[in-house]
Amino acid sequence: MTRDRASAPTRRLLVEERRRLIVEYVDKQGRATVEELAKRFHTSAVTIRNDLEALARSSAIARSHGGALPATAPNAHDTPLNIKETRHHAQKLRIGQAAARLIQNGETIILDSGSTTVEIARQIRQMKFESLTVITNALNIALELSGLSHIRVMMLGGLLRETSYSLVGPDAEQALSKLSADKLFLGVDGLDPVVGVTTPDPLEASLNALMIRVSRETIAVFDASKLGQRSLSVITPVQQLHRVITDNSAEAKVVEALRAAGVDVVLV
């Protein structure tokens, strides 16, 4: 009994020390995965997940499905869509025009939610398609394309995210899993050549990953301010992207890194 009482404070100190070191490591690196932390601290993934949950509850870090970000990370939290739409609008308009030109008559496309993808929807309204099927999880995009007899809109159900007007969660994923598409136009909150494509919401990330799996071609659309940024939840590595359309202010070394990864980068 004496040995047990003496060992309990020691175990607590070890846990507290490990968690302190986790916070220091995440802050220094800018991001860390569960597997990376488990290897670094010689413990199991389950233990690390428990550590991260505890640290997230105390706001010491920002939690993601795959790991953690610093609590002060600039993209750790979501930004309302109406604010996003006011930022870099001229660039998003050019990106929307370039993306819409890739759509062929009779195709089935997926338009992810976002302030850039809605510009694609606005371009589609002005184009002369004989037929087009658009799958989307965004209420504003569905409304943008409503009332057009030659465009069939398929709206995914699910949990409404008020900041983005998007529907996410198991119901949306179940509906999407029964579909397939020629092209996916993926909105991006952050794209780092090393970390991958990221978004602030874990449920959105999960649905986006499924969108990629059911699509023949994935095209990421975003203004250049998103390049090099890291948000909370990883959607996919950049190698899973077929094409990126962004504006011509993109930093050359990031564009080169994407092209080296096999991604076709279009600057507009």
CORNORPE-V576774 format. One record per residue. N is the residue number from 1. RES is the residue in one small letter. PHI is phi as a letter, one per 20 degrees, with the letter a starting at -180 (NA if undefined). BURIAL is # if it has 9 or more other C-alpha atoms within 8 Angstrom, else .. Layout:
n=N res=RES phi=PHI burial=BURIAL
n=N res=RES phi=PHI burial=BURIAL
This chain:
n=1 res=m phi=NA burial=.
n=2 res=t phi=f burial=.
n=3 res=r phi=f burial=.
n=4 res=d phi=f burial=.
n=5 res=r phi=f burial=.
n=6 res=a phi=f burial=.
n=7 res=s phi=f burial=.
n=8 res=a phi=f burial=.
n=9 res=p phi=f burial=.
n=10 res=t phi=f burial=.
n=11 res=r phi=f burial=.
n=12 res=r phi=f burial=.
n=13 res=l phi=f burial=.
n=14 res=l phi=f burial=.
n=15 res=v phi=f burial=.
n=16 res=e phi=f burial=.
n=17 res=e phi=f burial=.
n=18 res=r phi=f burial=#
n=19 res=r phi=f burial=#
n=20 res=r phi=f burial=.
n=21 res=l phi=f burial=.
n=22 res=i phi=f burial=#
n=23 res=v phi=f burial=#
n=24 res=e phi=f burial=.
n=25 res=y phi=f burial=#
n=26 res=v phi=f burial=#
n=27 res=d phi=f burial=#
n=28 res=k phi=f burial=.
n=29 res=q phi=e burial=.
n=30 res=g phi=n burial=#
n=31 res=r phi=a burial=#
n=32 res=a phi=b burial=#
n=33 res=t phi=e burial=#
n=34 res=v phi=g burial=#
n=35 res=e phi=f burial=.
n=36 res=e phi=f burial=.
n=37 res=l phi=f burial=#
n=38 res=a phi=f burial=#
n=39 res=k phi=f burial=.
n=40 res=r phi=f burial=.
n=41 res=f phi=d burial=.
n=42 res=h phi=l burial=.
n=43 res=t phi=b burial=.
n=44 res=s phi=e burial=.
n=45 res=a phi=f burial=#
n=46 res=v phi=f burial=.
n=47 res=t phi=f burial=#
n=48 res=i phi=f burial=#
n=49 res=r phi=f burial=#
n=50 res=n phi=f burial=.
n=51 res=d phi=f burial=#
n=52 res=l phi=f burial=#
n=53 res=e phi=f burial=#
n=54 res=a phi=f burial=.
n=55 res=l phi=f burial=#
n=56 res=a phi=f burial=#
n=57 res=r phi=f burial=.
n=58 res=s phi=e burial=.
n=59 res=s phi=m burial=.
n=60 res=a phi=f burial=#
n=61 res=i phi=c burial=#
n=62 res=a phi=d burial=#
n=63 res=r phi=e burial=#
n=64 res=s phi=c burial=#
n=65 res=h phi=g burial=.
n=66 res=g phi=e burial=.
n=67 res=g phi=r burial=#
n=68 res=a phi=b burial=#
n=69 res=l phi=c burial=#
n=70 res=p phi=g burial=#
n=71 res=a phi=f burial=#
n=72 res=t phi=e burial=.
n=73 res=a phi=g burial=#
n=74 res=p phi=f burial=.
n=75 res=n phi=d burial=#
n=76 res=a phi=f burial=#
n=77 res=h phi=c burial=.
n=78 res=d phi=e burial=.
n=79 res=t phi=d burial=.
n=80 res=p phi=g burial=#
n=81 res=l phi=f burial=#
n=82 res=n phi=f burial=.
n=83 res=i phi=f burial=.
n=84 res=k phi=g burial=#
n=85 res=e phi=f burial=#
n=86 res=t phi=e burial=.
n=87 res=r phi=e burial=.
n=88 res=h phi=l burial=.
n=89 res=h phi=f burial=.
n=90 res=a phi=f burial=.
n=91 res=q phi=f burial=#
n=92 res=k phi=f burial=#
n=93 res=l phi=f burial=#
n=94 res=r phi=f burial=#
n=95 res=i phi=f burial=#
n=96 res=g phi=f burial=#
n=97 res=q phi=f burial=#
n=98 res=a phi=f burial=#
n=99 res=a phi=f burial=#
n=100 res=a phi=f burial=#
n=101 res=r phi=f burial=.
n=102 res=l phi=e burial=.
n=103 res=i phi=e burial=.
n=104 res=q phi=d burial=.
n=105 res=n phi=g burial=.
n=106 res=g phi=n burial=#
n=107 res=e phi=f burial=#
n=108 res=t phi=d burial=#
n=109 res=i phi=c burial=#
n=110 res=i phi=d burial=#
n=111 res=l phi=d burial=#
n=112 res=d phi=f burial=#
n=113 res=s phi=f burial=#
n=114 res=g phi=q burial=#
n=115 res=s phi=f burial=#
n=116 res=t phi=e burial=#
n=117 res=t phi=f burial=#
n=118 res=v phi=f burial=#
n=119 res=e phi=f burial=#
n=120 res=i phi=f burial=#
n=121 res=a phi=g burial=#
n=122 res=r phi=f burial=#
n=123 res=q phi=f burial=#
n=124 res=i phi=g burial=#
n=125 res=r phi=g burial=#
n=126 res=q phi=e burial=.
n=127 res=m phi=e burial=.
n=128 res=k phi=d burial=.
n=129 res=f phi=e burial=#
n=130 res=e phi=f burial=.
n=131 res=s phi=b burial=#
n=132 res=l phi=a burial=#
n=133 res=t phi=d burial=#
n=134 res=v phi=d burial=#
n=135 res=i phi=e burial=#
n=136 res=t phi=b burial=#
n=137 res=n phi=d burial=#
n=138 res=a phi=d burial=#
n=139 res=l phi=f burial=#
n=140 res=n phi=f burial=.
n=141 res=i phi=f burial=#
n=142 res=a phi=g burial=#
n=143 res=l phi=f burial=.
n=144 res=e phi=g burial=#
n=145 res=l phi=d burial=#
n=146 res=s phi=f burial=.
n=147 res=g phi=n burial=.
n=148 res=l phi=d burial=.
n=149 res=s phi=f burial=.
n=150 res=h phi=e burial=.
n=151 res=i phi=d burial=#
n=152 res=r phi=e burial=#
n=153 res=v phi=d burial=#
n=154 res=m phi=d burial=.
n=155 res=m phi=e burial=#
n=156 res=l phi=f burial=#
n=157 res=g phi=e burial=#
n=158 res=g phi=p burial=#
n=159 res=l phi=e burial=#
n=160 res=l phi=f burial=.
n=161 res=r phi=e burial=#
n=162 res=e phi=f burial=.
n=163 res=t phi=f burial=.
n=164 res=s phi=c burial=#
n=165 res=y phi=l burial=#
n=166 res=s phi=d burial=#
n=167 res=l phi=d burial=#
n=168 res=v phi=c burial=#
n=169 res=g phi=o burial=#
n=170 res=p phi=g burial=.
n=171 res=d phi=f burial=#
n=172 res=a phi=f burial=#
n=173 res=e phi=f burial=#
n=174 res=q phi=f burial=.
n=175 res=a phi=f burial=#
n=176 res=l phi=f burial=#
n=177 res=s phi=f burial=#
n=178 res=k phi=e burial=.
n=179 res=l phi=d burial=.
n=180 res=s phi=b burial=#
n=181 res=a phi=b burial=#
n=182 res=d phi=f burial=#
n=183 res=k phi=c burial=#
n=184 res=l phi=d burial=#
n=185 res=f phi=d burial=#
n=186 res=l phi=d burial=#
n=187 res=g phi=f burial=#
n=188 res=v phi=c burial=#
n=189 res=d phi=e burial=#
n=190 res=g phi=b burial=#
n=191 res=l phi=b burial=#
n=192 res=d phi=d burial=#
n=193 res=p phi=g burial=#
n=194 res=v phi=e burial=.
n=195 res=v phi=f burial=#
n=196 res=g phi=o burial=#
n=197 res=v phi=e burial=#
n=198 res=t phi=c burial=#
n=199 res=t phi=b burial=#
n=200 res=p phi=f burial=#
n=201 res=d phi=d burial=#
n=202 res=p phi=f burial=#
n=203 res=l phi=f burial=.
n=204 res=e phi=f burial=#
n=205 res=a phi=f burial=#
n=206 res=s phi=f burial=#
n=207 res=l phi=f burial=#
n=208 res=n phi=f burial=#
n=209 res=a phi=f burial=#
n=210 res=l phi=f burial=#
n=211 res=m phi=g burial=#
n=212 res=i phi=f burial=#
n=213 res=r phi=f burial=.
n=214 res=v phi=e burial=#
n=215 res=s phi=d burial=#
n=216 res=r phi=f burial=#
n=217 res=e phi=c burial=#
n=218 res=t phi=d burial=#
n=219 res=i phi=c burial=#
n=220 res=a phi=e burial=#
n=221 res=v phi=c burial=#
n=222 res=f phi=a burial=#
n=223 res=d phi=f burial=#
n=224 res=a phi=f burial=#
n=225 res=s phi=f burial=.
n=226 res=k phi=e burial=#
n=227 res=l phi=f burial=#
n=228 res=g phi=n burial=#
n=229 res=q phi=e burial=#
n=230 res=r phi=c burial=#
n=231 res=s phi=d burial=#
n=232 res=l phi=f burial=#
n=233 res=s phi=d burial=#
n=234 res=v phi=e burial=#
n=235 res=i phi=e burial=#
n=236 res=t phi=a burial=#
n=237 res=p phi=f burial=#
n=238 res=v phi=f burial=#
n=239 res=q phi=f burial=.
n=240 res=q phi=e burial=.
n=241 res=l phi=e burial=#
n=242 res=h phi=e burial=#
n=243 res=r phi=b burial=#
n=244 res=v phi=c burial=#
n=245 res=i phi=d burial=#
n=246 res=t phi=b burial=#
n=247 res=d phi=e burial=#
n=248 res=n phi=f burial=.
n=249 res=s phi=e burial=.
n=250 res=a phi=g burial=#
n=251 res=e phi=f burial=.
n=252 res=a phi=g burial=.
n=253 res=k phi=f burial=.
n=254 res=v phi=f burial=#
n=255 res=v phi=f burial=#
n=256 res=e phi=f burial=.
n=257 res=a phi=f burial=#
n=258 res=l phi=f burial=#
n=259 res=r phi=f burial=#
n=260 res=a phi=f burial=.
n=261 res=a phi=e burial=.
n=262 res=g phi=n burial=.
n=263 res=v phi=e burial=#
n=264 res=d phi=f burial=#
n=265 res=v phi=d burial=#
n=266 res=v phi=d burial=.
n=267 res=l phi=d burial=.
n=268 res=v phi=c burial=#
